[in-house]
Amino acid sequence: MDVEVDVRDLELLTATAEAGSLTAAAERLFVSQPALSQRLTRLEERLGMRLFDRVGRRLVPNAAGRRMLVMAQRVVGELESAVRDVREMRDGRERRVRFAAQCSTTFQWLPPVLRAFREREPGAEVRIEMAADDAPIPALLADLIDVALVTTPDVQMGRVELTPLFDDEMVAVVPDGHPWAGRRYVNAKDFEGVNLILYDVYDPNRIPAIPPPIPPQARPARITTVPLVTDLIIEMAAGGQGITVLPHWVAAPYVASHGVALVRIGARALTRTWYCATRPGPHPPHLEAFVEELTARLMRPAVPEPTGPTDPSAAAVA
């Protein structure tokens, strides 16, 4: 069966998922809200399925919408990248750094890196890229990006250069009134019967599957995956749709604005290590300069045994 889906449909999907409403998406796309609503209706009619459900005041991609969104982000991202590459070829510009950060939509630490880099390399350009399936290592090896901030293990990690940067703590995010909110920490048994909301990089149907960021013995009742949109996952947790687990440095800015609490997982913090990843071999001077500024901003000594709540972003944004 042939179903017509064009680039404007893909832009509609990504803008609506990120903005959470047709009104906000229409503003991003510089079209009217009624026109965008009609376009979404026509797309859903052609596909024969609804793509979004209403959760509170937000439009949230359902299973069909999430599947289309993965494709949309990949196609739109590749198209934009290809157009930029061709324009750079036309203009003779080659001094660029293509950068991707895994499992994160929070970049408070990046502007100081960019400022320092541009002081050293005023003629160079930095692009923030989206790696397909949130998998930067294959993108590095395919020369689609130049530098990646990574934390999730990949079978091809041995083929790239890795510089350890810092450890961050994974925390449970719950509404202020939740029974966990006043606890010092939760353990694997507490996850029994819980609806867990995670980024879709943890979709158990992915191949290879990435273990969820919870204790190995934990057995939640259900795992719901959503697109890599931090505002969306925080809104769902704050609205009582389930519990999510995020890096402390990603979740901390939402505590005051969204009425959520952050709870340690385990008596000893559940941590993971972040790395700066590049392709092996010599790098051009502008790429070396970017890596140096990135590592100088984010690298900090490992803490052997955390004894209380930590915020890894403190070193990054101080």
C-alpha positions as CSV (number, residue, x, y, z in Angstrom):
1,M,0.0,0.0,0.0
2,D,1.4,3.4,-1.0
3,V,1.0,6.2,1.6
4,E,2.1,9.6,0.7
5,V,4.2,11.2,3.4
6,D,6.3,14.3,2.5
7,V,8.9,16.4,4.3
8,R,6.3,18.8,5.6
9,D,4.5,15.9,7.3
10,L,7.8,14.9,9.0
11,E,8.4,18.4,10.2
12,L,4.9,18.5,11.6
13,L,5.5,15.3,13.6
14,T,8.8,16.5,15.1
15,A,7.6,20.0,15.9
16,T,4.3,18.7,17.5
17,A,6.2,16.1,19.6
18,E,8.7,18.6,20.8
19,A,6.3,21.5,21.4
20,G,3.5,19.4,22.9
21,S,0.7,21.3,21.2
22,L,-0.4,22.2,17.6
23,T,-0.5,25.9,18.6
24,A,3.2,25.9,19.7
25,A,4.2,23.7,16.7
26,A,2.5,26.1,14.3
27,E,4.5,29.0,15.7
28,R,7.7,27.0,15.1
29,L,6.7,26.2,11.6
30,F,5.4,29.7,10.8
31,V,1.9,28.4,9.7
32,S,-1.5,28.8,11.2
33,Q,-2.8,26.4,13.8
34,P,-5.9,25.4,11.8
35,A,-3.8,24.6,8.8
36,L,-1.4,22.5,10.9
37,S,-4.4,20.7,12.5
38,Q,-5.8,19.9,9.1
39,R,-2.5,18.6,7.8
40,L,-2.2,16.3,10.8
41,T,-5.7,15.0,10.3
42,R,-5.0,14.3,6.6
43,L,-1.8,12.5,7.5
44,E,-3.6,10.3,10.1
45,E,-6.3,9.6,7.6
46,R,-3.8,8.4,5.0
47,L,-2.1,6.2,7.6
48,G,-5.3,5.0,9.0
49,M,-4.3,5.6,12.7
50,R,-4.1,8.4,15.2
51,L,-0.5,9.5,16.0
52,F,-1.0,11.6,19.1
53,D,-3.0,11.2,22.4
54,R,-3.9,14.0,24.6
55,V,-2.4,13.8,28.1
56,G,-3.6,16.8,30.1
57,R,-3.0,19.8,27.9
58,R,-0.2,18.1,25.9
59,L,-0.3,16.1,22.7
60,V,1.8,13.0,23.3
61,P,2.9,10.6,20.5
62,N,1.3,7.2,20.9
63,A,2.9,3.9,19.7
64,A,2.2,4.7,16.1
65,G,3.3,8.3,16.5
66,R,6.6,7.3,18.2
67,R,7.4,4.9,15.3
68,M,6.7,7.6,12.8
69,L,8.7,10.1,14.9
70,V,11.8,8.0,14.9
71,M,11.7,7.9,11.1
72,A,10.9,11.6,10.9
73,Q,13.8,12.7,13.0
74,R,16.2,10.6,11.1
75,V,15.0,11.7,7.6
76,V,14.7,15.4,8.5
77,G,18.0,15.4,10.2
78,E,19.8,13.7,7.3
79,L,18.2,16.0,4.8
80,E,19.2,19.1,6.8
81,S,22.7,17.8,7.2
82,A,23.0,16.9,3.5
83,V,21.8,20.4,2.4
84,R,24.3,22.1,4.8
85,D,27.1,19.9,3.4
86,V,26.3,20.7,-0.2
87,R,26.2,24.4,0.6
88,E,29.5,24.2,2.4
89,M,31.0,22.4,-0.6
90,R,29.6,25.2,-2.8
91,D,31.1,28.0,-0.5
92,G,34.4,26.2,0.0
93,R,33.9,26.0,3.9
94,E,35.4,23.0,5.5
95,R,36.4,24.0,9.1
96,R,33.5,22.5,11.1
97,V,32.9,20.3,14.1
98,R,29.8,18.1,14.1
99,F,28.9,17.3,17.7
100,A,26.3,14.9,19.2
101,A,25.4,14.3,22.9
102,Q,23.8,11.0,23.7
103,C,20.6,10.6,25.9
104,S,20.5,14.3,26.6
105,T,18.4,17.3,25.5
106,T,20.0,19.5,28.3
107,F,22.9,21.7,27.1
108,Q,23.4,24.4,29.8
109,W,27.1,23.5,29.8
110,L,27.6,24.0,26.1
111,P,27.6,27.8,25.6
112,P,30.9,28.3,27.6
113,V,32.5,25.6,25.5
114,L,31.4,27.3,22.3
115,R,32.6,30.7,23.5
116,A,36.0,29.4,24.4
117,F,36.3,27.4,21.2
118,R,35.4,30.4,19.0
119,E,38.0,32.6,20.7
120,R,40.6,30.0,19.6
121,E,39.1,29.2,16.2
122,P,37.0,32.2,15.1
123,G,36.6,30.8,11.5
124,A,35.3,27.4,12.5
125,E,31.7,26.3,12.9
126,V,30.1,23.9,15.4
127,R,27.0,22.0,14.5
128,I,24.8,20.1,17.0
129,E,23.7,16.9,15.3
130,M,21.2,14.2,16.2
131,A,22.6,10.7,15.8
132,A,20.2,8.1,14.3
133,D,18.7,6.0,17.1
134,D,20.6,8.1,19.6
135,A,23.7,6.0,18.7
136,P,26.7,8.3,18.2
137,I,29.4,5.6,17.9
138,P,28.1,4.2,14.6
139,A,27.7,7.8,13.4
140,L,31.3,8.6,14.4
141,L,32.6,5.6,12.5
142,A,30.5,6.5,9.4
143,D,31.9,10.1,9.5
144,L,28.5,11.6,10.1
145,I,29.7,13.4,13.3
146,D,33.2,14.3,14.6
147,V,32.8,14.4,18.4
148,A,30.3,12.8,20.7
149,L,29.4,12.9,24.4
150,V,28.5,9.3,25.2
151,T,27.5,7.2,28.1
152,T,25.5,4.2,26.9
153,P,27.7,1.2,26.1
154,D,28.0,0.3,22.4
155,V,29.5,-2.9,21.0
156,Q,31.8,-0.7,18.7
157,M,33.2,1.5,21.5
158,G,36.5,-0.3,21.2
159,R,36.9,1.3,17.7
160,V,36.9,4.9,18.9
161,E,39.0,7.0,21.2
162,L,37.3,7.6,24.6
163,T,38.3,10.2,27.2
164,P,36.5,9.7,30.6
165,L,34.9,13.0,31.7
166,F,32.8,12.5,34.8
167,D,30.3,10.3,36.6
168,D,26.7,11.4,37.0
169,E,24.0,10.0,39.2
170,M,20.7,8.5,38.0
171,V,17.8,9.5,40.1
172,A,14.1,8.7,40.2
173,V,11.8,11.6,39.3
174,V,8.4,11.7,41.1
175,P,5.7,14.3,41.9
176,D,6.2,16.2,45.2
177,G,3.3,14.4,46.8
178,H,4.5,10.9,45.8
179,P,5.3,8.4,48.7
180,W,8.9,8.3,47.5
181,A,9.4,12.0,47.7
182,G,10.4,12.1,51.3
183,R,12.6,9.0,51.3
184,R,16.4,9.1,51.4
185,Y,16.6,6.4,48.7
186,V,14.6,3.6,47.0
187,N,15.8,0.1,46.1
188,A,15.1,-2.5,43.5
189,K,12.1,-3.9,45.4
190,D,10.4,-0.5,45.4
191,F,10.1,-0.6,41.6
192,E,7.7,-3.6,41.7
193,G,4.3,-2.6,40.4
194,V,5.6,0.8,39.1
195,N,4.9,2.2,35.7
196,L,8.3,3.4,34.5
197,I,8.6,6.1,31.8
198,L,11.8,6.2,29.9
199,Y,13.3,7.6,26.7
200,D,12.7,5.4,23.7
201,V,16.4,4.5,23.5
202,Y,15.5,2.0,26.3
203,D,12.7,0.4,24.2
204,P,13.0,-3.3,24.9
205,N,12.1,-4.1,21.3
206,R,15.3,-2.3,20.1
207,I,18.1,-4.5,18.7
208,P,20.4,-4.5,20.6
209,A,18.3,-3.6,23.6
210,I,19.8,-1.2,26.2
211,P,19.2,-2.2,29.8
212,P,17.0,0.4,31.6
213,P,18.8,2.7,34.1
214,I,17.5,0.9,37.2
215,P,18.9,-1.8,39.5
216,P,19.2,-5.1,37.6
217,Q,16.9,-6.8,40.1
218,A,14.1,-4.2,39.7
219,R,10.9,-5.5,38.1
220,P,8.5,-2.6,37.2
221,A,5.0,-3.5,36.2
222,R,5.3,-1.7,32.9
223,I,7.8,0.4,30.9
224,T,6.4,3.2,28.7
225,T,8.9,4.7,26.2
226,V,8.6,8.2,24.8
227,P,10.7,10.3,22.4
228,L,13.9,11.9,23.6
229,V,12.2,15.1,24.8
230,T,13.0,15.9,28.4
231,D,10.1,18.4,28.8
232,L,7.7,15.6,27.8
233,I,9.0,13.0,30.2
234,I,9.1,15.4,33.1
235,E,5.5,16.5,32.4
236,M,4.3,12.9,32.4
237,A,6.1,12.2,35.7
238,A,4.8,15.4,37.3
239,G,1.3,14.6,36.1
240,G,1.3,11.2,37.8
241,Q,1.6,9.1,34.7
242,G,4.5,7.1,36.1
243,I,8.0,7.4,37.5
244,T,11.0,8.3,35.3
245,V,14.7,7.9,35.9
246,L,17.0,10.7,34.6
247,P,20.5,12.0,35.2
248,H,20.6,14.4,38.1
249,W,22.1,17.1,36.0
250,V,19.2,16.8,33.5
251,A,16.4,16.6,36.1
252,A,17.6,19.2,38.6
253,P,16.4,22.3,36.7
254,Y,12.8,21.0,36.7
255,V,12.5,20.6,40.5
256,A,11.2,24.1,41.2
257,S,9.3,24.7,38.0
258,H,7.4,21.4,37.8
259,G,6.9,20.3,41.4
260,V,8.9,17.1,41.2
261,A,11.3,15.5,43.7
262,L,14.5,13.6,42.9
263,V,15.2,10.4,44.8
264,R,18.4,8.5,45.0
265,I,18.3,4.9,43.7
266,G,20.1,2.6,46.1
267,A,22.0,3.3,49.3
268,R,25.0,4.0,47.1
269,A,24.3,6.2,44.1
270,L,23.5,4.6,40.8
271,T,26.0,6.3,38.5
272,R,27.3,6.1,35.0
273,T,30.4,7.4,33.2
274,W,30.4,10.0,30.4
275,Y,33.1,10.0,27.7
276,C,34.2,12.3,24.9
277,A,34.4,10.1,21.8
278,T,36.3,10.8,18.6
279,R,37.6,8.7,15.7
280,P,41.1,7.3,16.1
281,G,44.0,9.0,14.5
282,P,45.3,12.6,14.0
283,H,42.6,15.3,14.0
284,P,42.7,18.8,12.4
285,P,43.7,21.7,14.7
286,H,40.1,23.1,15.0
287,L,38.8,19.7,16.0
288,E,41.5,19.2,18.6
289,A,40.7,22.7,20.0
290,F,37.0,21.8,20.4
291,V,37.9,18.5,22.2
292,E,40.2,20.3,24.5
293,E,37.6,22.9,25.4
294,L,34.9,20.2,25.9
295,T,37.1,18.1,28.2
296,A,38.4,21.1,30.1
297,R,34.8,22.1,30.9
298,L,33.4,18.7,31.7
299,M,36.2,16.7,33.1
300,R,36.4,16.3,36.9
301,P,38.0,13.8,39.2
302,A,36.0,10.7,40.0
303,V,34.4,10.5,43.4
304,P,35.1,7.1,44.9
305,E,32.0,6.7,47.1
306,P,29.2,9.3,46.9
307,T,27.8,10.0,50.4
308,G,24.9,12.3,49.5
309,P,23.0,13.8,46.6
310,T,25.3,15.1,43.9
311,D,25.0,17.3,40.8
312,P,27.5,16.4,38.2
313,S,26.6,19.5,36.2
314,A,28.1,21.7,39.0
315,A,31.6,21.2,37.5
316,A,30.2,21.7,34.0
317,V,28.4,24.9,34.5
318,A,30.3,26.5,37.4
